[in-house]
Structure formats: C-alpha cells, structure tokens
C-alpha cells in the first residue's frame, strides 16, 4: 500500500501544479485549489 502512495506522490510531482511556488494564499484559494492542496497533502502524508 505504501508503494502505491509513493508512486502517486511521484505522479503528483510531475503532473500537478505546485501552488506553493505560485505563492497561493490558502484563504483566497478556490474550492478546486483547496481540493488539490488537500489531495497532495493526503498523498504526501501517506507516502512518508
């Protein structure tokens, strides 16, 4: 299971935009951006 999360984390890094590099303010983020932040956090947390 952990291997799956490591693969997903790698794919996230390749395919999804990095919102922290864009200096996105979480308070002003849209619902889609918040969902993306949550998804990346969940995958990263489980891959470690």
N, C-alpha and C positions, 0 to 999 in steps of 0.2 A: 504494500500500500504506500509506503514512504517513497518507493521508487517512482510510483505514478505521480506523486506530488512534486518530486524533483524534476520530472520531465515536463509537467505543466508549468512549473516555475521558469524553466528554461524557455519554453514556448512563449510565456508571458513576456519575458525579457526581450525576445526577438520581435514579437508581433504587436504588442500593445504599447501605446504611448506612455512615456514616463511623465506623469503630471507634476512631480516634484521638480523636474528640470525646467518646467514651464512656470514654476513659482505660483501654482494654482492655490488660491486661498480656499480651504475647505468650506468656509462659511458662505462663499459666493458660488460654490460649485453647483452644477445642475444635478438632477436626480441620476442621470446616466453616468456622470463623472463620479458621483458618490458611490454608485453601484460598482464601477470599475475599481475605485480605491478599495472598497470592501472585498471584492474578488481577489485582487492582488495581495491584500493583507492575509486573507484566509489561506491562499495557496502558499505564500511565503512562510507563514507560521507553521503550517503542517509539513513543509518540506525540510524544516530545520530539525 
